[in-house]
Amino acid sequence: MAKELTDFSLIDKSLTIDGTIHCKGKLIVNGTLKGKIIGENIVIAEKGAVYADVTASTISIAGKFEGSIHDTQEVIILSTGICSGSIQCDTLLLDPGGIVMADVECLKKDNNKQ
């Protein structure tokens, strides 16, 4: 059974943040975020833009992303999403129309190795 996310944060369209963000739960970016993000479930909305170094469980991109995505279980690029930079993930999902201009490394981690 999946863990229910109860924490919710929003960076709205009139807000620009430059710095490091640590967040639990879901972070929705509808504004502009520059810097570094460490979180669980990050959603870049269609009007959102992120220029950052990101480490998260899941990131969904419907807007613009430029930067690096590290140690992420799932990256989802929606039909309106544009992603450039580098991606390191377990699973990459790309909707028709989504744009990827990035170095991509998709590797399943072997939890049985010691």
Biotite code that builds the C-alpha atoms (Angstrom):
import biotite.structure as struc

atoms = struc.array([
    struc.Atom([0.000, 0.000, 0.000], chain_id="A", res_id=1, res_name="MET", atom_name="CA", element="C"),
    struc.Atom([1.379, 3.432, -0.983], chain_id="A", res_id=2, res_name="ALA", atom_name="CA", element="C"),
    struc.Atom([2.072, 5.983, 1.718], chain_id="A", res_id=3, res_name="LYS", atom_name="CA", element="C"),
    struc.Atom([-0.505, 8.774, 1.663], chain_id="A", res_id=4, res_name="GLU", atom_name="CA", element="C"),
    struc.Atom([1.065, 12.201, 1.266], chain_id="A", res_id=5, res_name="LEU", atom_name="CA", element="C"),
    struc.Atom([-0.438, 14.651, 3.720], chain_id="A", res_id=6, res_name="THR", atom_name="CA", element="C"),
    struc.Atom([1.952, 17.605, 3.420], chain_id="A", res_id=7, res_name="ASP", atom_name="CA", element="C"),
    struc.Atom([1.340, 20.072, 0.607], chain_id="A", res_id=8, res_name="PHE", atom_name="CA", element="C"),
    struc.Atom([3.291, 23.184, -0.461], chain_id="A", res_id=9, res_name="SER", atom_name="CA", element="C"),
    struc.Atom([2.657, 25.636, -3.296], chain_id="A", res_id=10, res_name="LEU", atom_name="CA", element="C"),
    struc.Atom([4.882, 28.117, -5.077], chain_id="A", res_id=11, res_name="ILE", atom_name="CA", element="C"),
    struc.Atom([2.297, 30.183, -6.924], chain_id="A", res_id=12, res_name="ASP", atom_name="CA", element="C"),
    struc.Atom([2.627, 32.123, -10.182], chain_id="A", res_id=13, res_name="LYS", atom_name="CA", element="C"),
    struc.Atom([3.516, 35.451, -8.560], chain_id="A", res_id=14, res_name="SER", atom_name="CA", element="C"),
    struc.Atom([6.324, 33.942, -6.457], chain_id="A", res_id=15, res_name="LEU", atom_name="CA", element="C"),
    struc.Atom([10.004, 33.480, -7.347], chain_id="A", res_id=16, res_name="THR", atom_name="CA", element="C"),
    struc.Atom([12.291, 31.637, -4.940], chain_id="A", res_id=17, res_name="ILE", atom_name="CA", element="C"),
    struc.Atom([16.078, 31.489, -5.200], chain_id="A", res_id=18, res_name="ASP", atom_name="CA", element="C"),
    struc.Atom([17.739, 29.108, -2.735], chain_id="A", res_id=19, res_name="GLY", atom_name="CA", element="C"),
    struc.Atom([17.504, 25.636, -1.230], chain_id="A", res_id=20, res_name="THR", atom_name="CA", element="C"),
    struc.Atom([14.154, 24.002, -0.462], chain_id="A", res_id=21, res_name="ILE", atom_name="CA", element="C"),
    struc.Atom([13.637, 20.893, 1.685], chain_id="A", res_id=22, res_name="HIS", atom_name="CA", element="C"),
    struc.Atom([10.060, 19.651, 1.544], chain_id="A", res_id=23, res_name="CYS", atom_name="CA", element="C"),
    struc.Atom([7.963, 16.675, 2.568], chain_id="A", res_id=24, res_name="LYS", atom_name="CA", element="C"),
    struc.Atom([4.853, 15.607, 0.743], chain_id="A", res_id=25, res_name="GLY", atom_name="CA", element="C"),
    struc.Atom([3.850, 17.309, -2.483], chain_id="A", res_id=26, res_name="LYS", atom_name="CA", element="C"),
    struc.Atom([5.410, 20.539, -3.754], chain_id="A", res_id=27, res_name="LEU", atom_name="CA", element="C"),
    struc.Atom([3.596, 22.231, -6.639], chain_id="A", res_id=28, res_name="ILE", atom_name="CA", element="C"),
    struc.Atom([5.564, 24.867, -8.531], chain_id="A", res_id=29, res_name="VAL", atom_name="CA", element="C"),
    struc.Atom([3.427, 27.292, -10.522], chain_id="A", res_id=30, res_name="ASN", atom_name="CA", element="C"),
    struc.Atom([5.934, 30.140, -10.158], chain_id="A", res_id=31, res_name="GLY", atom_name="CA", element="C"),
    struc.Atom([9.720, 30.160, -10.581], chain_id="A", res_id=32, res_name="THR", atom_name="CA", element="C"),
    struc.Atom([12.199, 28.261, -8.441], chain_id="A", res_id=33, res_name="LEU", atom_name="CA", element="C"),
    struc.Atom([15.987, 28.523, -8.753], chain_id="A", res_id=34, res_name="LYS", atom_name="CA", element="C"),
    struc.Atom([18.572, 26.665, -6.684], chain_id="A", res_id=35, res_name="GLY", atom_name="CA", element="C"),
    struc.Atom([18.259, 23.252, -5.056], chain_id="A", res_id=36, res_name="LYS", atom_name="CA", element="C"),
    struc.Atom([15.253, 21.081, -4.131], chain_id="A", res_id=37, res_name="ILE", atom_name="CA", element="C"),
    struc.Atom([15.254, 18.034, -1.866], chain_id="A", res_id=38, res_name="ILE", atom_name="CA", element="C"),
    struc.Atom([11.789, 16.522, -1.588], chain_id="A", res_id=39, res_name="GLY", atom_name="CA", element="C"),
    struc.Atom([9.352, 13.699, -2.085], chain_id="A", res_id=40, res_name="GLU", atom_name="CA", element="C"),
    struc.Atom([6.813, 14.528, -4.801], chain_id="A", res_id=41, res_name="ASN", atom_name="CA", element="C"),
    struc.Atom([7.515, 17.581, -6.956], chain_id="A", res_id=42, res_name="ILE", atom_name="CA", element="C"),
    struc.Atom([5.084, 18.841, -9.592], chain_id="A", res_id=43, res_name="VAL", atom_name="CA", element="C"),
    struc.Atom([6.086, 21.578, -12.011], chain_id="A", res_id=44, res_name="ILE", atom_name="CA", element="C"),
    struc.Atom([2.784, 22.969, -13.269], chain_id="A", res_id=45, res_name="ALA", atom_name="CA", element="C"),
    struc.Atom([2.288, 24.089, -16.872], chain_id="A", res_id=46, res_name="GLU", atom_name="CA", element="C"),
    struc.Atom([3.128, 27.727, -16.036], chain_id="A", res_id=47, res_name="LYS", atom_name="CA", element="C"),
    struc.Atom([5.913, 26.767, -13.595], chain_id="A", res_id=48, res_name="GLY", atom_name="CA", element="C"),
    struc.Atom([9.656, 26.958, -14.195], chain_id="A", res_id=49, res_name="ALA", atom_name="CA", element="C"),
    struc.Atom([12.408, 25.270, -12.194], chain_id="A", res_id=50, res_name="VAL", atom_name="CA", element="C"),
    struc.Atom([16.128, 25.912, -12.682], chain_id="A", res_id=51, res_name="TYR", atom_name="CA", element="C"),
    struc.Atom([17.621, 23.642, -10.047], chain_id="A", res_id=52, res_name="ALA", atom_name="CA", element="C"),
    struc.Atom([19.478, 20.621, -8.796], chain_id="A", res_id=53, res_name="ASP", atom_name="CA", element="C"),
    struc.Atom([16.716, 18.219, -7.689], chain_id="A", res_id=54, res_name="VAL", atom_name="CA", element="C"),
    struc.Atom([16.669, 15.086, -5.553], chain_id="A", res_id=55, res_name="THR", atom_name="CA", element="C"),
    struc.Atom([13.167, 13.653, -5.083], chain_id="A", res_id=56, res_name="ALA", atom_name="CA", element="C"),
    struc.Atom([11.148, 10.443, -5.113], chain_id="A", res_id=57, res_name="SER", atom_name="CA", element="C"),
    struc.Atom([8.968, 11.628, -8.000], chain_id="A", res_id=58, res_name="THR", atom_name="CA", element="C"),
    struc.Atom([9.026, 14.667, -10.256], chain_id="A", res_id=59, res_name="ILE", atom_name="CA", element="C"),
    struc.Atom([6.295, 15.522, -12.783], chain_id="A", res_id=60, res_name="SER", atom_name="CA", element="C"),
    struc.Atom([7.089, 18.176, -15.371], chain_id="A", res_id=61, res_name="ILE", atom_name="CA", element="C"),
    struc.Atom([4.284, 20.003, -17.181], chain_id="A", res_id=62, res_name="ALA", atom_name="CA", element="C"),
    struc.Atom([6.172, 23.311, -17.368], chain_id="A", res_id=63, res_name="GLY", atom_name="CA", element="C"),
    struc.Atom([9.871, 24.069, -17.821], chain_id="A", res_id=64, res_name="LYS", atom_name="CA", element="C"),
    struc.Atom([12.779, 22.344, -16.067], chain_id="A", res_id=65, res_name="PHE", atom_name="CA", element="C"),
    struc.Atom([16.478, 23.114, -16.509], chain_id="A", res_id=66, res_name="GLU", atom_name="CA", element="C"),
    struc.Atom([19.063, 21.473, -14.284], chain_id="A", res_id=67, res_name="GLY", atom_name="CA", element="C"),
    struc.Atom([19.922, 18.094, -12.809], chain_id="A", res_id=68, res_name="SER", atom_name="CA", element="C"),
    struc.Atom([17.617, 15.413, -11.437], chain_id="A", res_id=69, res_name="ILE", atom_name="CA", element="C"),
    struc.Atom([19.398, 12.882, -9.172], chain_id="A", res_id=70, res_name="HIS", atom_name="CA", element="C"),
    struc.Atom([18.450, 9.600, -7.491], chain_id="A", res_id=71, res_name="ASP", atom_name="CA", element="C"),
    struc.Atom([14.794, 9.891, -8.454], chain_id="A", res_id=72, res_name="THR", atom_name="CA", element="C"),
    struc.Atom([12.475, 6.909, -8.654], chain_id="A", res_id=73, res_name="GLN", atom_name="CA", element="C"),
    struc.Atom([10.178, 8.312, -11.324], chain_id="A", res_id=74, res_name="GLU", atom_name="CA", element="C"),
    struc.Atom([10.378, 11.251, -13.724], chain_id="A", res_id=75, res_name="VAL", atom_name="CA", element="C"),
    struc.Atom([7.205, 12.071, -15.649], chain_id="A", res_id=76, res_name="ILE", atom_name="CA", element="C"),
    struc.Atom([7.347, 14.562, -18.511], chain_id="A", res_id=77, res_name="ILE", atom_name="CA", element="C"),
    struc.Atom([3.864, 15.551, -19.586], chain_id="A", res_id=78, res_name="LEU", atom_name="CA", element="C"),
    struc.Atom([2.834, 16.711, -23.063], chain_id="A", res_id=79, res_name="SER", atom_name="CA", element="C"),
    struc.Atom([3.432, 20.383, -22.176], chain_id="A", res_id=80, res_name="THR", atom_name="CA", element="C"),
    struc.Atom([6.712, 19.708, -20.347], chain_id="A", res_id=81, res_name="GLY", atom_name="CA", element="C"),
    struc.Atom([10.183, 20.783, -21.448], chain_id="A", res_id=82, res_name="ILE", atom_name="CA", element="C"),
    struc.Atom([13.166, 19.232, -19.690], chain_id="A", res_id=83, res_name="CYS", atom_name="CA", element="C"),
    struc.Atom([16.837, 20.041, -20.279], chain_id="A", res_id=84, res_name="SER", atom_name="CA", element="C"),
    struc.Atom([19.989, 19.167, -18.357], chain_id="A", res_id=85, res_name="GLY", atom_name="CA", element="C"),
    struc.Atom([20.566, 15.717, -16.864], chain_id="A", res_id=86, res_name="SER", atom_name="CA", element="C"),
    struc.Atom([18.275, 13.033, -15.459], chain_id="A", res_id=87, res_name="ILE", atom_name="CA", element="C"),
    struc.Atom([19.209, 10.075, -13.255], chain_id="A", res_id=88, res_name="GLN", atom_name="CA", element="C"),
    struc.Atom([16.155, 7.975, -12.399], chain_id="A", res_id=89, res_name="CYS", atom_name="CA", element="C"),
    struc.Atom([14.706, 4.496, -12.132], chain_id="A", res_id=90, res_name="ASP", atom_name="CA", element="C"),
    struc.Atom([11.811, 5.164, -14.524], chain_id="A", res_id=91, res_name="THR", atom_name="CA", element="C"),
    struc.Atom([11.230, 7.862, -17.151], chain_id="A", res_id=92, res_name="LEU", atom_name="CA", element="C"),
    struc.Atom([7.734, 8.381, -18.562], chain_id="A", res_id=93, res_name="LEU", atom_name="CA", element="C"),
    struc.Atom([7.324, 10.693, -21.560], chain_id="A", res_id=94, res_name="LEU", atom_name="CA", element="C"),
    struc.Atom([3.918, 11.768, -22.837], chain_id="A", res_id=95, res_name="ASP", atom_name="CA", element="C"),
    struc.Atom([3.603, 12.498, -26.573], chain_id="A", res_id=96, res_name="PRO", atom_name="CA", element="C"),
    struc.Atom([4.518, 16.149, -27.101], chain_id="A", res_id=97, res_name="GLY", atom_name="CA", element="C"),
    struc.Atom([6.825, 16.319, -24.078], chain_id="A", res_id=98, res_name="GLY", atom_name="CA", element="C"),
    struc.Atom([10.337, 17.554, -24.878], chain_id="A", res_id=99, res_name="ILE", atom_name="CA", element="C"),
    struc.Atom([13.545, 16.095, -23.428], chain_id="A", res_id=100, res_name="VAL", atom_name="CA", element="C"),
    struc.Atom([16.891, 17.703, -24.207], chain_id="A", res_id=101, res_name="MET", atom_name="CA", element="C"),
    struc.Atom([18.885, 16.018, -21.471], chain_id="A", res_id=102, res_name="ALA", atom_name="CA", element="C"),
    struc.Atom([21.446, 13.368, -20.690], chain_id="A", res_id=103, res_name="ASP", atom_name="CA", element="C"),
    struc.Atom([19.328, 10.517, -19.348], chain_id="A", res_id=104, res_name="VAL", atom_name="CA", element="C"),
    struc.Atom([20.403, 7.575, -17.191], chain_id="A", res_id=105, res_name="GLU", atom_name="CA", element="C"),
    struc.Atom([17.610, 5.181, -16.197], chain_id="A", res_id=106, res_name="CYS", atom_name="CA", element="C"),
    struc.Atom([18.807, 2.426, -13.905], chain_id="A", res_id=107, res_name="LEU", atom_name="CA", element="C"),
    struc.Atom([16.916, 0.192, -11.549], chain_id="A", res_id=108, res_name="LYS", atom_name="CA", element="C"),
    struc.Atom([18.792, -0.068, -8.301], chain_id="A", res_id=109, res_name="LYS", atom_name="CA", element="C"),
    struc.Atom([19.531, -3.615, -7.241], chain_id="A", res_id=110, res_name="ASP", atom_name="CA", element="C"),
    struc.Atom([18.455, -3.777, -3.595], chain_id="A", res_id=111, res_name="ASN", atom_name="CA", element="C"),
    struc.Atom([19.831, -7.322, -3.290], chain_id="A", res_id=112, res_name="ASN", atom_name="CA", element="C"),
    struc.Atom([23.463, -6.232, -3.728], chain_id="A", res_id=113, res_name="LYS", atom_name="CA", element="C"),
    struc.Atom([25.511, -5.908, -0.563], chain_id="A", res_id=114, res_name="GLN", atom_name="CA", element="C"),
])
